[in-house]
Amino acid sequence: MADKEKHYFENVSLLVTHYNRSKSLERLLASFEKQGCVFAEIVVSDDGSKDEHLQYLENLNKRFDFRLIRAVRNGGLGANINKGQDAIRTPYTLYVQEDFVALEGSAEHLKNAVSLMEEGAEIDTIRFYSYTGYPVLKPYKYGFSEMIFRKWSRGVDKFNYYSDHPHIRRSNFFEKFGRYVEGKNPEYTEFDMMISFLQKKGKGLLFEQYKTVFDQVNTSTEPSTMKRKFWRQSNNALVLAVVQTYRYLKFYSNLLFVAK
């Protein structure tokens, strides 16, 4: 059987944030290996995992040859992304959390995304995954579309303009949008970066077939470490109405100076 074709990403570093899910990390890195993706460097930013996971990371490193950035103590997702991004030395960063896997054909879409960022200096990030589609999209190229933010249009899905789901970004991202806020729940960390991205008028693309590049995988042995508020998962009509109103007020109070 012929070896898998190699896809080299000389200007891209893979950044993976990790916390107590070493088997999940192995699954992610193996999925890139299966797709023949070779990055300039792989950086694994650990957030103070338990000893058994750190030991497993040492064994994984013999196979995947990544640079492990350790934490003295658990600092939360914001701190983990910050120190990981600080370690990147290439123009572009592919950021993926450890509970994802790269799917068949992902290398082609990754290569297309890199070429779009090289061609379009105004593009800040390109997203490959989302729980839901973005409400207003303008076709761009290679199956990617520009996300169009309309400040006063209805619906809260439009605020999902930036996301920590798998995406490629320029490695000088912090220079324009600032660092991730540390010491907060991951949801609030992502929210603050999303607001900054909108306020600084970031430009992002989304792959329209966003469930075909990466998939999120959580197992019973290594479940998600994200602890969501109960009301985020409620189906109660009254609770949903209150949440919707709260989100509108919170979003718009943070977006007074965002252009149309």
N, C-alpha and C positions, 0 to 999 in steps of 0.2 A: 504494500500500500504506500502511495506517494506521500512524502511529507507535506504538511499543511503549508500553503503559501504564506510567506512572511510579509507583514505590512509594517514598515518602519516609520516611526513618528519621531524624527530627529529633533524637532523643536517643541515637543510636548512631553511634559512630565505627568505621570499618573499620581494623583494625591488621594490617598485613602485615609479616612478617619476611622479609628478602631477603638473599641472599648469592650473587653470581656467577650468577644465573639470571634475567636481565632479560627474556628472551623468555617465560619461564614467568610472570613477573609480569604482562607484557602480556596473556598469555592469561587469567589470572585476572581482571584488571580489565575486560577486554573481555567476559568472561562475565557479570559483574555489570551491565555496561552493556547487554548483550543482554537481561537479565531486567528492565531498567528500574529497578534499585535505585539510589537516590540517598541517600547517607549525609551526616550533618552534616559529616563530614570523613573523608578518607582519610589515614592516617599510614603511611608506608613506613619501616621501621627497617632500615637497611643495616648490615651487619657488616664493613665494610672491603672491599668488592668491588674487583675490578680496574678499571683506568681505562676499559676499553672498555665495561664494564657500567654504570659511573657515567655515562658519556657517553650511553648508551642511555636511562638513567633520566631524564636531562635532556630528551631528546626525548619520552619518554612523558609527562612532566609537563605538556607543552603540551596534551596530549589529555585527560588524566585529572585534572589539577589536584590533586595530592596534596602533602602536607607531608613532605619527605624529612628524616629524622633520620640523620645520618652518624655514623660511628665513626672515631676517630683511628687505631685499629688493630683487627684482628680479635679479638673478645673471647669468641666462642662464643655459643651460642644463649641461655643464661641472661642474659648481659649485653645481648644484642640485644632480648630481650623486655622486660627491665627498662626500658631507656631508651625503648623504644617506648611502653610503658604509661605511663611518667612524662609523656609528651607528650599523653596523651588528656585532653580537656576536657569530655566528655559523660558522663552517668550510666552508659551501657552501652558495652561494647567487644565488637565482633565480631572475634575473632582467627582469622586464616587464614594458614597458611604459603603461600609463593608457588607451590608445586607442586600446588595444587588449582584446580578450576574449579567455579563455581556452575552447577547443572543447571536445566533447565526446571522451572518451578513452585517454585523455591527461595524466591522472594520471599514467597509466602503462608506458608510455614513459618517464615521469619524474622519476619514480622509476628506470627504466633501466639506465637512464643517471647518476643518483646518484651512482648506483652500479659500473658503468664504471669508474667514477672518483675515487671511493674508491679503485678500483682494479688497476687503472693506474695512478701512481703518476706523470707521464709525461704529462697527459692531463690537459690543462689549462682552457679550456672552451668547452662547448657543445651547439651548436646552434639548435634551434627548428623552425626557420622561416627565410625565405629569399624571396626577390622579384623574383629572378632567381636562378637556380641551380648553383653549383660550378663546374667549367670545368673539374677538375681532382680529382676523388674520389677513395679511396681505401677502399673496404668493411671492416668493423671492427666487429660489433656485434649488435644484436637486431635492425637491420635496420639503424644503424648509420654507417657513413663512415668517414674516415680521409680525411681532405682536404690536398691536396698535392700542395705546391707552387713551381712552376718552374719559376725561375727568368726571363729567356730570351724567354719563349714561347709567342706566339702571343695572343692578346686579353686582354682587361682590366678587364674582369670579375674575373680573377684570384686574383686581388687585394682585392676582397671582402672577405678576409680571416677572418677578424674580423668585427663584426657588432653589433650595439646597439639594434638590434631586439632581441626578447626574447631568453635568453640563461642562462645557469647555469655556474657559474665560482667559482673558489676557492676564499674565502673571503680575502685572502692575495694577491689578484691580483695586487694591487698597488705596492707591494714590488718588483715584477719582472718587471712590465711594466710601472710603474709611474702613477701619477694621471692624470685625464682628464684636458686638457688645458681649462682654464676659460676665459670668456669674448669674445668668438668667436661665429660665427654662428654655430648652431648644426652640420651642414654638415662638417665644418672644424674641429670641436671638435672630431667627429667620425673619420675623416681622420687621424688626428694626432695620435689617439690611434691605428688605424689600422697599421700605419707605425711603431709605437713602438712595436706592437705585432709581426710584421715581423722582425724587427731589432733584437729583443730579442729572436727570434726563438721560438715563441709560438707554441703550438700544439693544434689544434682544431678539433672537430668532428661536422658533420652536419647530422641531421636526414634527410634521403633521401626523405621521404614523408613529406617535410617541410611545406606543407599547411594543414596538418591534425592535428596538435597539437594546434596551435594558429591561430586566424584570426584577422586581423586589421579592426576595425570598426570606421568610422567617420560619424557623423550625421550633418544635417544642423544646428541644435541648438548648437552643440559642434564640429565644424569642426577642422581639423588639424591646429595646430599652427605653423607648419613648413612652412617657406617661402623660396621656392626654386628659384634660379636664372632662368630667362626666358629661357636661352639657355639650361638648363637641361631638358626642356619640349618641345623643338622645334623639328619639323620633317623636317626642311629645310636641304637639303643634304649638302650645303656649311657650314652651322652652325655646323652640326654634324661632318663634316670632321675637322673643326677647333677645336672643342671640343675634339675630339678623339686625335688629335695631342698634344693638350695642356695637356691632362690627361696623355698621355704616358710620356711626358717630365717631368711633375710634379712628377709622380710616380717614375720614374727611378732616378731622381735627389735626391730623398729621400731614395733610396734603394741601394746605391753604395756598402754598406757593408753587404747586406743581402746574405746569402749563397744560393747556388742553391737549 
